[in-house]
Amino acid sequence: MLQSINAADLRSILKTLAPVALKGSADFGTVLIDTQEGAAYSRDAELSIKVLSGALRYTKPDTAGQVFVNAKKLAAVVSALSGAVELSTPTEKLLRLKAGRSKFELPVFDPATAQVRMEKIEGVGHSFPLKDFQSLLAFPLEAADTHNNAYAAVKVSSKDENLYASGTDGHRLALSARPAEAIIGLDVLIPTRAARAVRELDGERISIAEDETTIYFSTGDAGARIAAKKLVEKFPDHRKYIPAAIKAEIKIHEAKEALDALRHVGTCLDDDKRVELHFGEGSVLFKTAGDGRAEESVPSDTVIPDPVFDEPLEFKVALDHRFLTDFFQHATGPVRIAGNSDSEPVLFKSGNLQMLVAPIRW
């Protein structure tokens, strides 16, 4: 008999394993419960996840073993349970889950076919507060996590006691930064699937280690482990795309005002999802034209050219509505928008966030 485990805790374990176990593949949609170690595993060719829980151990050491079950069936059963759940293996081919008057039995596969043990995942390297690290990944991950993206990864590096993360889909470059404790030489390329899995973890801190082929993440002795196969692709150097000189720059007073405007004008988007931005005196105009027309102005201040000494410069550019919406959903407070022409990348800045986005041709 296994120790009793709360159904909510069991659901939390499956949620952590979901990026691998529940990704939809019949070959890899499985979970291995190791009742000796007190852990649950799931693995495919690119990503491995392990969750430690003392409640997964057998109470009698001589009955310890491995239980290999279909993840989707297990998740479906666990979603219907509440309160304390008792797990047992009445035969070598069945896993029994019992909660109150409910009882379910699932077929057990041969654990020898699983091969999901993760021997090297205990490595410890750089350590950070987990919530801060998840926040760092959030905005760049949206840019990187797109279909058929050649750069399906988030680059994380350290410099001057700060952590920097960047992600791109070839049309926009999303950057974020967070202050960090003293760190030396961190420079990793995290595959988007692994970054999504890290975003789902619970805990206080996360440790990152690597070897020649794998990146490892750990949330502590009683937490989760993730191992991700390293990518061989080179990541673009974002610094060479940021304009050295700026001809036009404005500052929007509050990001939420721009987000509201984008939601309003988004009701009249055309097929290429373009939004026109027109810099004006005292405001920036958001404008769309598709199935109807919509426009809304947002208060702003002119930064460049100098509003006192220089002649005003007419500046307009067409950008992707989704890219703008993604940025302003993460941004808070004032936002600076800078550009040189309607054919060159436009730079957005807000606090620790930046986005460089290619324009849509007129």
C-alpha positions as CSV (number, residue, x, y, z in Angstrom):
1,M,0.0,0.0,0.0
2,L,1.2,3.5,-0.8
3,Q,1.0,6.3,1.7
4,S,-2.1,8.4,1.3
5,I,-1.7,11.4,-0.9
6,N,-4.0,14.4,-1.3
7,A,-5.7,14.5,-4.7
8,A,-4.7,18.2,-5.1
9,D,-1.1,17.3,-4.5
10,L,-1.4,14.5,-7.1
11,R,-2.9,16.9,-9.6
12,S,0.0,19.3,-8.9
13,I,2.6,16.6,-9.7
14,L,0.8,15.8,-13.0
15,K,0.7,19.5,-13.8
16,T,4.5,19.7,-13.4
17,L,5.0,16.6,-15.6
18,A,2.4,17.8,-18.2
19,P,4.9,19.4,-20.7
20,V,6.2,15.9,-21.4
21,A,3.6,13.5,-20.1
22,L,0.5,15.2,-21.5
23,K,1.9,16.7,-24.7
24,G,-0.3,14.5,-26.9
25,S,2.2,11.9,-28.1
26,A,1.1,8.3,-27.7
27,D,4.7,7.2,-27.4
28,F,5.7,9.5,-24.5
29,G,2.3,10.1,-22.7
30,T,3.4,8.1,-19.7
31,V,4.4,8.5,-16.1
32,L,6.8,6.4,-14.1
33,I,6.2,6.4,-10.4
34,D,9.3,5.2,-8.5
35,T,7.9,4.0,-5.1
36,Q,11.4,3.5,-3.7
37,E,12.7,7.0,-4.3
38,G,9.3,8.6,-3.9
39,A,9.3,10.3,-7.3
40,A,7.4,10.6,-10.5
41,Y,9.1,10.9,-13.9
42,S,8.3,11.6,-17.5
43,R,10.7,11.9,-20.4
44,D,11.0,12.1,-24.2
45,A,14.0,12.7,-26.5
46,E,14.3,16.4,-25.7
47,L,13.0,17.0,-22.1
48,S,12.9,15.1,-18.8
49,I,10.9,16.1,-15.7
50,K,11.0,14.5,-12.2
51,V,8.9,15.4,-9.2
52,L,9.9,14.3,-5.7
53,S,7.2,13.5,-3.1
54,G,7.4,11.4,0.0
55,A,3.8,10.4,-0.3
56,L,4.7,8.4,-3.4
57,R,6.8,5.9,-1.3
58,Y,5.5,2.6,-0.2
59,T,5.2,2.2,3.6
60,K,6.9,-1.1,3.4
61,P,10.4,-0.9,1.8
62,D,10.4,-4.6,0.7
63,T,7.4,-3.9,-1.6
64,A,9.1,-0.9,-3.3
65,G,9.2,-0.8,-7.1
66,Q,8.2,1.1,-10.2
67,V,4.8,1.7,-11.6
68,F,4.6,2.8,-15.3
69,V,1.1,4.1,-16.4
70,N,-0.5,6.1,-19.1
71,A,-0.4,9.8,-18.2
72,K,-3.7,10.9,-19.8
73,K,-5.7,8.1,-18.1
74,L,-4.1,8.9,-14.8
75,A,-4.8,12.6,-15.2
76,A,-8.5,11.9,-16.1
77,V,-8.9,9.7,-13.0
78,V,-7.2,12.1,-10.6
79,S,-9.3,15.0,-11.9
80,A,-12.4,13.2,-10.6
81,L,-11.0,12.6,-7.1
82,S,-10.9,14.7,-4.0
83,G,-9.5,14.4,-0.5
84,A,-7.1,11.7,0.4
85,V,-6.2,9.1,-2.3
86,E,-4.7,5.7,-1.6
87,L,-2.6,4.1,-4.3
88,S,-1.8,0.5,-4.4
89,T,-0.8,-2.3,-6.8
90,P,-3.1,-5.3,-6.1
91,T,-1.3,-7.1,-9.0
92,E,1.8,-6.5,-11.1
93,K,-0.4,-5.2,-13.9
94,L,-2.7,-2.8,-12.1
95,L,-2.5,0.5,-10.3
96,R,-5.4,1.1,-7.9
97,L,-6.5,4.6,-6.8
98,K,-9.1,4.8,-4.1
99,A,-10.7,7.9,-2.6
100,G,-13.8,7.6,-0.4
101,R,-16.3,5.4,-2.2
102,S,-14.5,5.8,-5.6
103,K,-12.1,3.2,-6.9
104,F,-10.2,3.1,-10.2
105,E,-7.8,0.6,-11.6
106,L,-5.4,1.4,-14.4
107,P,-3.2,-1.0,-16.4
108,V,0.5,-0.9,-15.6
109,F,3.2,-1.2,-18.2
110,D,6.6,-2.9,-18.0
111,P,8.9,-0.2,-16.3
112,A,11.9,-1.7,-18.2
113,T,10.5,-0.1,-21.4
114,A,10.3,3.4,-19.8
115,Q,14.0,4.2,-19.3
116,V,13.2,7.5,-17.7
117,R,15.5,7.5,-14.8
118,M,17.5,10.8,-14.6
119,E,20.8,10.0,-12.9
120,K,22.6,13.3,-13.6
121,I,19.8,15.7,-12.7
122,E,21.1,16.4,-9.2
123,G,23.8,18.9,-10.5
124,V,23.6,22.3,-8.8
125,G,25.0,25.5,-10.3
126,H,23.6,29.0,-10.3
127,S,20.7,29.6,-7.9
128,F,17.9,32.2,-8.1
129,P,14.5,33.0,-6.5
130,L,12.1,30.9,-8.5
131,K,9.4,33.6,-9.0
132,D,11.9,36.1,-10.2
133,F,13.3,33.6,-12.7
134,Q,9.8,32.7,-14.0
135,S,9.1,36.5,-14.3
136,L,12.3,36.9,-16.3
137,L,11.3,34.2,-18.8
138,A,7.6,35.3,-19.3
139,F,7.9,38.0,-22.0
140,P,10.8,36.5,-24.0
141,L,9.0,33.1,-24.0
142,E,6.0,34.6,-25.8
143,A,8.2,35.8,-28.6
144,A,10.2,32.5,-28.8
145,D,7.3,30.1,-28.4
146,T,5.8,30.3,-31.9
147,H,5.1,27.8,-34.6
148,N,8.0,26.8,-36.9
149,N,10.4,29.2,-35.0
150,A,14.0,28.7,-36.0
151,Y,15.0,30.2,-32.6
152,A,12.8,28.1,-30.3
153,A,14.7,29.1,-27.2
154,V,15.1,31.7,-24.5
155,K,18.7,33.0,-24.0
156,V,19.5,33.7,-20.4
157,S,22.8,35.4,-19.5
158,S,24.4,37.3,-16.6
159,K,26.2,40.7,-16.6
160,D,26.8,43.3,-14.0
161,E,24.8,41.5,-11.3
162,N,21.8,41.3,-13.6
163,L,20.1,38.5,-15.4
164,Y,19.0,39.1,-19.0
165,A,16.6,37.0,-21.1
166,S,15.8,37.3,-24.8
167,G,13.6,35.5,-27.2
168,T,12.7,36.1,-30.9
169,D,10.6,34.7,-33.7
170,G,12.5,36.5,-36.4
171,H,10.0,39.4,-36.5
172,R,10.3,40.7,-33.0
173,L,13.0,40.5,-30.3
174,A,11.7,40.5,-26.7
175,L,14.1,41.3,-23.8
176,S,13.8,41.3,-20.0
177,A,16.1,41.9,-17.1
178,R,16.1,41.3,-13.4
179,P,18.5,42.2,-10.6
180,A,20.3,39.1,-9.4
181,E,22.7,38.0,-6.7
182,A,26.4,37.7,-7.5
183,I,26.7,35.4,-10.5
184,I,29.5,34.6,-12.8
185,G,29.4,33.4,-16.4
186,L,25.8,32.2,-16.8
187,D,25.0,31.9,-20.5
188,V,22.4,29.3,-21.4
189,L,20.0,28.7,-24.3
190,I,16.8,27.2,-22.8
191,P,14.5,25.4,-25.2
192,T,11.0,26.8,-25.2
193,R,9.5,23.5,-23.9
194,A,11.8,23.5,-21.0
195,A,11.1,27.2,-20.3
196,R,7.4,26.5,-20.3
197,A,8.0,23.7,-17.8
198,V,10.0,25.9,-15.6
199,R,7.2,28.5,-15.6
200,E,4.9,25.8,-14.1
201,L,7.1,25.0,-11.1
202,D,6.4,25.7,-7.5
203,G,9.0,26.4,-4.8
204,E,11.3,29.1,-3.4
205,R,14.4,28.8,-5.5
206,I,15.6,27.3,-8.7
207,S,19.1,26.0,-9.4
208,I,20.6,25.7,-12.9
209,A,23.5,23.5,-14.0
210,E,24.7,22.2,-17.3
211,D,27.1,19.9,-19.0
212,E,28.1,19.5,-22.6
213,T,24.7,18.1,-23.8
214,T,22.1,19.0,-21.1
215,I,20.7,21.9,-19.0
216,Y,19.4,20.9,-15.5
217,F,16.9,22.7,-13.3
218,S,16.1,21.9,-9.7
219,T,13.8,23.4,-7.1
220,G,15.3,21.6,-4.1
221,D,15.6,18.3,-2.4
222,A,11.8,17.9,-2.1
223,G,10.9,19.6,-5.4
224,A,11.1,19.1,-9.1
225,R,13.9,18.3,-11.5
226,I,14.0,19.2,-15.2
227,A,16.6,18.1,-17.8
228,A,16.6,19.6,-21.3
229,K,18.7,18.7,-24.3
230,K,20.8,21.6,-25.4
231,L,20.2,23.2,-28.7
232,V,23.0,23.5,-31.3
233,E,21.6,26.5,-33.1
234,K,23.3,29.9,-32.6
235,F,21.2,32.7,-31.1
236,P,21.2,36.1,-32.8
237,D,23.1,38.9,-31.0
238,H,20.3,41.4,-30.3
239,R,22.7,44.3,-29.6
240,K,23.5,44.8,-33.3
241,Y,19.8,45.4,-34.1
242,I,19.2,48.2,-31.6
243,P,19.5,51.6,-33.4
244,A,22.5,53.6,-32.3
245,A,20.7,56.9,-33.0
246,I,17.0,57.8,-32.8
247,K,15.1,60.4,-34.8
248,A,11.7,60.1,-33.1
249,E,10.8,59.1,-29.6
250,I,7.7,59.5,-27.4
251,K,6.8,58.5,-23.9
252,I,3.3,57.1,-23.1
253,H,2.3,58.0,-19.6
254,E,0.7,54.6,-18.7
255,A,1.0,51.2,-20.4
256,K,-2.6,50.3,-19.6
257,E,-3.9,53.2,-21.6
258,A,-2.1,51.9,-24.7
259,L,-3.3,48.3,-24.0
260,D,-6.9,49.5,-23.8
261,A,-6.5,51.4,-27.1
262,L,-5.1,48.3,-28.8
263,R,-8.1,46.2,-27.6
264,H,-10.5,48.8,-28.9
265,V,-9.0,49.3,-32.3
266,G,-8.4,45.6,-32.6
267,T,-12.1,45.1,-33.5
268,C,-11.3,46.4,-37.0
269,L,-8.1,44.6,-38.0
270,D,-7.3,43.7,-41.6
271,D,-5.8,40.4,-42.7
272,D,-2.2,41.3,-41.9
273,K,-3.2,42.5,-38.4
274,R,-1.5,45.8,-38.8
275,V,-1.9,48.7,-36.4
276,E,-0.7,52.2,-37.5
277,L,1.1,54.4,-34.9
278,H,1.1,58.1,-35.6
279,F,3.2,60.3,-33.3
280,G,1.6,63.7,-32.7
281,E,1.9,66.6,-30.3
282,G,0.6,65.5,-26.9
283,S,-0.6,62.0,-28.1
284,V,0.1,59.0,-30.2
285,L,-2.7,57.7,-32.5
286,F,-3.4,54.0,-32.7
287,K,-5.3,53.3,-36.0
288,T,-6.6,50.2,-37.8
289,A,-8.4,49.7,-41.1
290,G,-10.0,46.4,-42.1
291,D,-13.6,45.4,-41.7
292,G,-14.3,49.0,-40.8
293,R,-12.0,51.6,-39.3
294,A,-11.0,52.4,-35.8
295,E,-8.6,54.8,-34.1
296,E,-7.9,56.0,-30.6
297,S,-5.4,58.5,-29.2
298,V,-3.3,57.9,-26.1
299,P,-1.6,60.8,-24.1
300,S,2.2,61.0,-24.7
301,D,5.1,63.4,-24.4
302,T,7.6,64.0,-27.2
303,V,11.2,63.1,-26.2
304,I,12.9,63.3,-29.6
305,P,13.1,65.7,-31.4
306,D,13.3,68.3,-28.6
307,P,9.8,69.8,-28.3
308,V,11.2,73.2,-27.4
309,F,14.2,73.7,-29.8
310,D,13.6,71.4,-32.7
311,E,11.0,71.3,-35.5
312,P,8.3,68.6,-35.0
313,L,8.9,65.4,-37.0
314,E,6.1,63.5,-38.6
315,F,6.5,59.8,-37.8
316,K,4.2,56.9,-38.5
317,V,4.8,53.1,-38.7
318,A,2.7,50.0,-39.1
319,L,3.2,47.1,-36.6
320,D,1.7,43.8,-35.8
321,H,-1.3,44.1,-33.4
322,R,-0.4,40.9,-31.5
323,F,3.2,41.9,-30.9
324,L,2.1,45.3,-29.5
325,T,-0.6,43.6,-27.3
326,D,1.9,41.1,-25.9
327,F,4.3,43.9,-24.9
328,F,1.7,46.2,-23.3
329,Q,0.2,43.2,-21.4
330,H,3.6,42.8,-19.6
331,A,4.5,46.5,-19.3
332,T,3.6,48.7,-16.4
333,G,3.9,52.5,-16.0
334,P,5.5,54.7,-18.6
335,V,6.5,53.3,-22.0
336,R,9.0,54.8,-24.5
337,I,8.6,54.2,-28.2
338,A,11.5,55.1,-30.6
339,G,12.1,54.7,-34.3
340,N,13.8,56.2,-37.3
341,S,11.5,55.4,-40.3
342,D,8.6,53.2,-41.3
343,S,11.0,50.6,-42.7
344,E,13.3,50.2,-39.7
345,P,12.7,48.3,-36.4
346,V,10.9,50.2,-33.7
347,L,12.1,50.0,-30.1
348,F,9.7,49.8,-27.0
349,K,11.0,50.2,-23.5
350,S,9.2,49.9,-20.1
351,G,11.1,49.3,-16.9
352,N,13.0,46.0,-17.3
353,L,11.3,45.1,-20.6
354,Q,12.3,45.9,-24.2
355,M,11.0,44.9,-27.6
356,L,12.5,45.5,-31.0
357,V,9.9,44.8,-33.7
358,A,10.1,44.9,-37.5
359,P,7.5,47.1,-39.2
360,I,4.9,45.9,-41.7
361,R,5.4,47.4,-45.1
362,W,2.9,49.9,-46.3
